[in-house]
Structure formats: structure tokens, C-alpha cells
Amino acid sequence: MKKTALFPALLLCLVMLLGVLSLPAHAENDPVAAGVCGDSVTWTLRTDGLLILEGSGATYDYGYYDANIPWYSHKDAVKGIEVCSGVTSIGTYLFSYLSNATSLSLPETLSSIGDSAFHYDSSLKAASLPESLTSLGSGAFMYCFDLESIDLPDGLTEIKMNTFSGCRSLKSVEIPAGVTEIGREAFSSNHALEEITLPEGLTVLGSSAFYWCESLKSITIPDGVTELSGTFVKCEALETAVLPDGITYLHSTFNDCPALKNVNFPASLETLEGGVFYNCAIESAELPAGVKTLGAQMYDNTGGVFACCHSLKSVTLPEGLQKIGGRAFYYCNSLTSITIPDSVTDIGGEAFRDCTHLTEINLPRSLKAIPSEMCRECALLKTVTIPDKTAMTEIGFWAFYKCPIESFHVPAGVTRLSEGAFQDCMHLADVTLPDSLREFGYSTNHGGESVGGVFEGCCALESIAIPAHLKTLSSDLFSDCTVLKDVTIGNGTTLVSYSAFYNCAALKSIVLPQSLKEIRS
């Protein structure tokens, strides 16, 4: 008889340890299932869909889409969540994927919420976190699509990575004064977020923290923040950004914010990299004296610091600037002129490509090379000013492709003119080549595009004197220079390559040197 009496009790304990006990349901608030989810925490799911946790201490931690979560088989039946007083910690992923839960009640005894605890609770409407809470895990409310309001406790000091990412119905958030750090993508893709006030004590604002918050209209960054990286990418309604004194580094911060017109440039700024203001509505930019670098684009075929700022009309670059990165001003088609300070030694490829209203550019004597495609298809560029004595040794391929330049004096010291450097400059009538020149680039292929000879298609060029010491006149060098009449080739040239003078129909006189050994068909 003792064995018979013990058996039901042992069976009940075994089921409770496994975490779930299915019970018959009759009345509206009768339990559907029950079990344990912590050493001293039990759970009950009622017929009305309310999931209740009772007990004391911490719950267990679980994993991503974990079938071991005790109410996993009932998750679609959960309509609301109530955690009772006594529970101190909610474990990782505990309430994740309860996509039909619309309400949440948390106790004042709660001190921590684990990572992804409410991940993908897509119907949850509101959450009020208790003042006792001091730790909120990363991704805690990620993809709570219907979440419209959240009350954060004063005890929080950090909002971690992805905490509210994808909460696309959240319109406003008040960040507690004690928060010093907001993690990466913490509020990313909050499409309805219109306003947010950042606390004065904030020192770290993570990369992409407000990525694609497409309704956010203005932002003021607190003084303690010194770096911003990709923070407000694709904030399409953002019109005004106030940067703090003390900020030193910006990387793709406002990339693709097409309404951004008002932004300040604090004196503390030193480095701008990637597409900081790519596709913004900025009309003018006066960079402070401390800026040393305008960095290159993030990836191939993306914009640099001011790329695609179609309203940008004027830029002041400071003395002390050392580098202008690739595509820095690509497709700034309202920019009419720019002076580059003497301190600049390096300009990246395509820096001014497709600046279709640029009429003049002044290059510094310290520049080591004119990069490939620097002014490609600048349809109004007529004047390029270069000092007589420079550090320049090379002009890159397609540097002035299809520019209406009328004359160009290649400075002394330049040793190479790359393929297509002046290709299709149809107004170029006067060219002076220096004695330092040693090489013409061959027509070739770059990135799937066919690049022609150095002066190919310069159909206003009538005469050219090629200096000594150039061993080879490269292929297509003067191809389609249809009015070229007189050519003098200096002594030292041994080879005239294929099609070097192809379709030079007006050619009347060519002086060949004694050094010439071969003219290729």
C-alpha cells in the first residue's frame, strides 16, 4: 500500500521537473498547462491566454527558437504575460516568439532581463519596465513590430546592441539620464520613431544605432560623444543634426539622409571617412582647421564623404588637410569650383567625377599624383590650375575623360601619363609635355570598361611635340585626333605601337627620330 500511495506523487514530481503539466480546462481562467522555468519559479498558462510566472529568484536561460522553453508547444496560445512579484531575473529568450502576446506586466522585484527575452513578440503593444531594473539584455525587444511605447527605468546605464531593433511602431523614447552607452543598432529600423532625446551623460553611441529611422527629423548629440559611425544611415526625414564640441571622428554617419540640410562642423573634427554625408541636402561646408582626412568610400561603387550631395555649392577645405579620399565629391553637380590646399598630398580616384557644373579646379603643389578618373565627365571643366613646381609624378587613367579642357601644361616631374588620361577631351587644343616624361599608358580594360589612348579623340589638337627619352609611343596614343597636323617625336623613341596615329586624317608632317627602330601596323 505504501508503494501504491507513493507512485502518483513521484509521477507528479517527474512531470513538474520536465517543465510542463497539461491540465483539463473548464472555466475562463482555469490553467491549460503549468510547470517550472526556474529553480524557484513556476509558470501557468490560463485558458484566456495569460501566461503567469510566480515564485522567487531567476528563471532559466534558453536558446534561439528553443524547443526546451517549457510553453513552447503552447506559444501561439499566449495572449499576455504577467511576471509576479518575487521574480528577480528573466532569462535569455524566455518569452521569445510569443507572436500573439499583446500585454506585459513586470514586477518591481525584477532587476535584469536577459538577451532576446522578448525577441519577436511581434504583437506586444506596450512595455513599462520597473524602476528596480538595472540590466536590459541585447536584443531584448528586437522585432517587437507593434510596440508603440516603452518606459525605461532610471537605473539603466546602458542600452545594448539591438535592444529595440525592428520596433517599427515605436514613435518616441525617453532615454534615462543615467544611460552612458547606446549599443550598435539599438534602435535600428524604428520606422515610426519621430523624436528622441539623448542624455547629457552619453559617451558612446554605437554604429547604426538609429539606422533607417526614417521618420526621425532632428537629433542633438551630447557633448561626451567623440565618435559616430554609421549612426543615422537612411534616416530619410532627418533635416537637422547638431554635433557636439569634442567630436573628432565621423564615419558614414549620415549616409543617405536626403533631407539633411542643416549640420554644423565643430572645431574638434579631425577625420571624416566613408559616405559621411552621402546623398544629403547640404548646400555648403566649411571644414575646420583640424580636419586632416576626408576618407575614401566604404566599398567599391559607393560614395565618399560628400558624394551625391546634389545641392552642395561651396566647400572650404582647411590648410592642413592631407588626404581627399576616393569619390569624396562624386556627382556633386551643383559644385562650380574648388581650391585644394597646398597641404594635400593624396587624392583618391573619382574624387570629383561627374561634378557636372565644376568649371575650375586648383590643384596643390604637394599633390603626388592626379588619380584615376579624378575629374571624369566633368562636363563644364575648362580650367585646371597646377603650380609650376610640384611633387606630381603621374596622371591616372581617365583623369580628365570627356572634360572640355582647352589647354593643359603637364608639370615638370611627371613621368607617366596613364591610358585615357585626356581621352575625348574634344576642346583640348594646346598640350605641353615635360622632359621628365618617360611613359604613355597603353589602351586597355579597367573594370569591364575599355580605356583608350592618352589623347585618343582629342579632335581639337593640331600639333604636339613629344620629348626625348620616351621609348614607346603606346597604342591608340593619338587615335581619332582628326585635326592633328604636325608631330615631332624626340630622340630616344624606339617604338611606335599599334594605331598610335589611327584616323589622324589631317596629319601632314611627322618628324621621326634616328632612334626609331619599329613602327607596328
N, C-alpha and C positions, 0 to 999 in steps of 0.2 A: 504493500500500500504506500509506503514511503516513496518507492520508485515511481509509482503512478502519479503521485502528487507533485513530484519534482519535475516531471517531464514538460508540462506546459510552461512552467516558469523558465526552464532552460531554453525552450524554443523561443519564448518571447525575448529573452536577453540576446539570443543569437541574431534574431531579425533586427533588433534595435542596433546591434553592433554593425550590421551590414548597412545601416543608414536609412532604411525605409520600411514602413509598415502600412500596408493598404488596409483601409477600414471601410466598412459599409457607410454610405451617406444617406441621410434621411432629411433632416431639416436644413435650412439655408446655410447656417453657419457650422454645420457638422463637419468634422475632418474627413478629407478624402484620402490623405496619406500623411504619415509622420515618420520622424526618425531623428538621427543625431547628425550634427555638422560641426561639432567641436567637442573637446573633452568634457565641457560642462554646458554645451549649447544644444538645444533640441529645436526641431522645426515641425511645423504643422501647416498643411495646405487645406484650406476650407473649401466648401462647395461653392462659395461666392467668388473664389479665385484669389483670396487673400493669403499670402504666404507669411507666416508669423515665425519669428525666431525668438526664443526665450532662453534664459539661463544667465551665465556669467562668464567673463573672460573672452578669449579669442575663438573665432571659428577656424576651421581648417582652410588650407590653401588648396587650390585646384589649378588645372592647366587649361590651355586653349581648347574650347569646344570639347570639354572633358566629360565623358560618359559616366565618370565616377561622382560627379556632382549629384547629391542624393535625390534631388527632384528632377533630374534630367528627363526622365520619361514623362513627366507632367509639365514640362516647361511651357508648353503652349496654353495650359490652363491657368497660368499665373496672371492675375489681373492687377495685383497690387502687392507691395512689400512693406511689412512692418517689423522693425527690429526693436525689441523691447529693452527696457532699462536693465542694465547689468552686463550687457554685451559690450566689450571694450574694443574689439578689433574685427573687421570684416576682411576675410582672406582674399587672395588673388582669384579672379574670375568667378567668385562665388555666385553672383547674380547675373552673370553674362548670358546674353542671348535669350533673355526673357522678353521677347519682342511684343507681347501683348500687355505687359505691365504698364499701367498709366500713373500709378501713385507710389510715393515713397515716404516712409516715416522712420526717422532715425533718432536714437535716444541721446540724452545729454551725457551718458557714460562713455560714449564712443570716442576713442582717441585716434584711431587710424583706419584708413580704408586702403586696401591693397591694390596692386596693379590690376587694371582692367576689370575691377569688381563689378561694374555695371555696363561693361562693353556690349554694344549693340542692343541695348534696351531701347529699341527704336521708337516706342510709343510713350515713353516716360515724358510727362509734361513739365514737371517742376521738381526741384530738389532744394531743401533747406538743410544745410549741413550744420550740426550742433557746434556751439561755442567750445565744447570740450575737444573738438577735433584739431589735431596738430600735424597730422601726416595724411596727405592725399596722394595715392599712387599714380604712376604714369598710366595714361590711357583709361583712367578710372571711369569716365563718362564718354569715352570715344564712340562715335556713331550713334549717339542718342539723338536721332534725327528730329524728334518732336519736342525736345527740351526747349522751353521758352524762357524759363527763369531759373537762376541758381543763386542761392545765398551762401556766401563763403564766410567762414568764421575768422575772427580777428587773430586767432592763434596761428594761422598758416604763415609760413615764411617762404614757401616755395610752391609754385605751380609747375608740375613736372611735364616731361615730354608727352605730347598727345593727350593731355588730360581731358580736354574738351574738343578735340579734333573731330570735325564732321558733325558738330551740333548745329545744323543748318537753320534751325528756327530760333536760336538764341539771339536776342536783339540788343541786350545791354548786359554788362558785367561790371560790378564794383569790386575792384581788387583791394583786399585788405591792406592797411598801411604798413603792416609788418612784412609783407612779401618783398624779398630782395632778389628773387630769381624766377624768371618765367622760362620754361624749357622749350626745346625745339618742337615746333608745330603744335604748341599747346592749344591754340585757338584756330588752327588752320581749317579752311573750308567752312567757316561760320558765315554762311552767305547772307544771313539777315542781320548780322552784327553792325549796328549803326554808330554806336559810341562806346568808348571805353576810356577810363581814367587810370593812368598808371601811377602807382605810389611814388612819392618822392625818394624813398629809400631804395628803389630798384637799382641794381647794379648790373644785372645780366638779363639780356633779352635774347633768347635763343634764336637760331636760324629758322626762318619760315614760321615764326611764332604766330603771325597773322596772315599767312599765305592764303590768298583767294578769299579774303573777307570783302566781298565785292560791294557791300553796302556801306562800309566804313568811309566817312567823309573827311575826318581830320584826326590828327594824332600829335600829341606833345610828348617828347621823350624826356624823362627826368635827367637831372644833371649827373647822376652817378654812372650812367651808361656810357661806355667809351667805344664800343664796337657794335655794329649792326651788320648782319649777313643774311641776305635774302628775306628779311623780316616781313616786308609788306608786298611781296611779289603778287601781282594780279589783283591788287586792291583797286578795282576799276572805277570806283566812285571817289577815291581819295583825292581831295583838292588841295589840302594844306598839311604840311608837315613841319613841325618846329623841332629842330635838332639842338641838343644842349651844348653849352660851353664845356669843353672837355672831351667831346667826341673826337676820335683820331682816325677811325678806320670804318669805311663803308664798302660792302661787297654785295653787289646786285640787290641793294636794299629796297629800291622802289621799282624794280624791273617790271615793265608792262603795267604801269599805273597811268593810263592815258588821260586822266583828268587832272593829274598833279601839276599845278601851275605855280604854287607858292611854296618855296622852300628856302631856308637860309643856309649859308655856308660858314659855320663858326671858324674862328681863327685857329682853333686847335686841330683842324683837319690836316692829316698828313697823307693818307692813301685812299684812293678810290679805285676799286677793281671790279671786273665783270661789268654787267649791264646795270650799274647803279641807278641810272635814270633812263634806261632804255624805254623808248616809246612813251615818254612823258610829255606834258604840255608846257614845259619850262620855256620861257622866252629869252631869258638872259642868265648868264652865270659868271660871277666874278669869284674866282677861286682864291683862297687866302694864301699868304706867303709861305706857309708851312707845307703846302702840298708838294710832294716830291714825285708822286707816281699817279698817273692815270693808267690803270692796268688794262690788260687785254680782255677780250671777250671770254666768257666762261667755256664755251665749247665751239667747235667748228660751226660755221654758218649761223652764229648768234651774234647779237650786238654787243658793242663795247659801252663805255661809260655813258656817253650821250647819244648813242646810236638811235636813229629813227625819232629823234626829237624834232618833229617837223616844224614846230613853232620857234625853235631856237634861232635867234637873230644875231646875238652878240655873245662872245666869250672872251673873258680876260684871263690869260694864263700867267701865273706868277713867275718872276725871276726866282730861280732855284728849282723849278720843275726840271726833272731829269728824264722822265720817260712818258711817252704817249703811246698807249697800247693799241693793239690791233682793233680796227673798226671803232675807235673811240668816238668819231663824229660821223660815222657811216650814215648816209641818207638824211643828213640834217639839211633839208632842201630849202630852208629859209636863211641859212648862214651865207653871208656875202663876202666876208673877208676874215682873215685870221693872221695874227702875228705870233710866231712861236719864239719864246725867249731863248737867248743865247746859251742858257744852261742845259737845254735839252740835247742829249746825245743819241737818243734812241726813239724812233717812231715805228710802230708796228704796221703790218700790212693792212691795206684798205682803210687806213685811218680817216681819210676824207673822201672815200669812194662815194659816188652818186650824190655829192653835195651840189645839186644841180644849179644853184644860184651863186655859188662861190666864184668870184671874179678875180680875186688875187690872193696869193699866199706868200708870206715872208718866212723863209727858212733860216735857221741859225747857223753860224759858222762852226759850232761844235758838233753838228749832226754828222754821224759816221757814214750813214747811207740813206738814200731815198728808197724806202721799202717798196716791195711789190704792190702794185695796184693802189698806191697811196692816193692818187687823185683820179682814179679810173672813172671815166664818163662824167667828169665834172663839166657839164655842157656849156658853161659860160666862162670857164677859167682861161684867161688870156695872159695873166701876168704871174710869173714865178720869179721871186727875187732871192738870189743866193749871193752871199758875200764873196769877194774875190779869193780870199784865203779861207779855206775850210778844212775840216777833218774828213770830208767826204771822200770815199773811195769807190762807191758803187751806186748805180741807179738800177733798181729792181725791175722785174718784168711787168709790163703793162702799167708802169708807174704813172704815165700820163695818157693812157689809152683813150682815144677819141676826145681829147681836150682841144679847144680852139686856140691853143698857144700859137703866137705868131713868130716868136724868136726865142732861142734858148742858147745860153752860153754855159757849156759844161765846164764846171770849175776845175782848175788845176789840182791834180792829186787824184782825180777819178781814174781808176784803172779798168773798170768794166762797165759797159752798157749792156744790160740784160735784154733778152729777147722781147720784142714788142714794146720796148720802153716808150717809144713815141709812135707806136703803130696807129694809123688812121688819124693822126693829128693833121687834118686836112688844110689848116691855115698856116702850118709851120713853113716859113719861107727862109728863115735865117738860122743856121746852126753853126756854132763854133766848137770844135773838138780840141782838147788839150794834148800836149805832147806826152803826158803821163799815161794816156790811154793804151791798154795792152790787149783788150779783148772785147769782141762783139758777141752777144749771145746768139745761139742758133734757134731758128724756129722750132717749136717743139709742142708738147702737150702738157698742160697743167690742170689737174683735177677734172679731166674729161673735156677741157676746152683747148682748142687749137690756138697757140700763140705764134704770131708771125715774126718777121724780121724786125730789127730795131727801128728802122724808119719805113717799114712797109706801109704803103698807102698814103705817104706824105705828099699829096698831089699838088702842093704849092712850092715845094722845094726845087729850086732851079740849079743850084751849084753846091758842091761840097768838097772840102779839102780834108783828106784823110791823113793824119800824122804818121810819121815814121814809127817803126818798132811794132806795128800791128802785123802779126804774121799771117792772119787769116781774115778775109772778108767773108763773113758767115752767110749761110743760106738765107735767101729772101731779104737780104740786108736793105736793099733799096727797091724791092719788088713793088710794082704799081706806082712808082714815083713818076707820074706820066708827063711832068714838065721838066724833069731833070735834064739839064743840057750839058753841064760841064762837071767832070770828076777828075780830081788829082789824087793819085794814090802815092803816099810817101814811100821812100825806100825802106825795105825790111819786110814788106808783104811778099809771101811766097805762094799763097793760095787764094784764088777767088772761087768760092764754093757755089754749089748749085743755085741757080735762079737769083743770084745776088743782084742782078740788074734786070730781072724779068719785067717785061712790059714797060720799060723806060723808053717809050716811043719817041721822045724828043731828044734823046741823047745824041749830041753832035761831037763832043770832044771828051776823050778819056786819056789821061796821061798814066802810062804803066811804068812801074819801076824796074830797074835792072835785076832786082832780087826776085822777081816773079818767076815761079817755076811751073805753076799749073793753073789752068782755068777749067773748071769742071762744067760739063754740059748743063 
